[in-house]
Amino acid sequence: MGERLRVDTADLEKAGSGLRTVATELEGLDKLMDAYDRRTVGHQQLHERLQDFSDGWDDNRKKMIEEIQGLGNVAHESAKAYKELDLRTEDPEAWAREVAAEHLAEDAPVELRDAFATDVLWYWAVAVRQRALCAAVLAPPESAVIASYTVRELRIPPESLSVAAFRAEAARAEGPYFGEQGLTQVELPLGPALRVHRLEPTAPDADSGTIVEGVAHYVLPHAHPTALECRLLWSTLGFGEELEKTADELANSVLLE
């Protein structure tokens, strides 16, 4: 394709208010958990398990509230939230260090800078391996990477360039996935698309690993005999509904120039 892909991040301003609403709702969960006493649960052991979960969840919840509030604030200032990955750089390690230096405060510990650069470099390597046309990471200022976004061209035979073929292929995919896949046909500015929502492990054959959630749009551009995959992935579970909206807004923002 001779055209240039562009993501209009100004549209992401709409995502900020929704994400901040999620943070507000999370802040009220401690009251809900406190309301479950032994009489409500009806079983002492179950009550103790629930309380253990509540105590452990509390620390994680506070951290995620801070992250999602930060994500909501910076989504409203989208240019600051997204770090475009330089897929043409000849020195990715130096580039990743520069990104970390720009992203974090001047007095940030070296270990934090190195960790952020390592994360960015990992997402960069994945995007390069997938031959992405463009890619970015979503990171609140002075915070870790929350999500990654990639757009890549798919090598698909002409006879399979249809939303119906996309749906059939997605339905045949074995996973493993957590729950059912969400498959929906949608119309984007670029063209018709199949929207796929999944939760899946990063290392399905290992005893431990990370669960990632993602929304991918498999798009058929109106004037081009090809297919594009536009995918947002995140590992901070529990914010799926709002990040799904962000994925949809991003897919609607991808333009050919």
Disulfide bonds with the S-S distance in Angstrom:
none
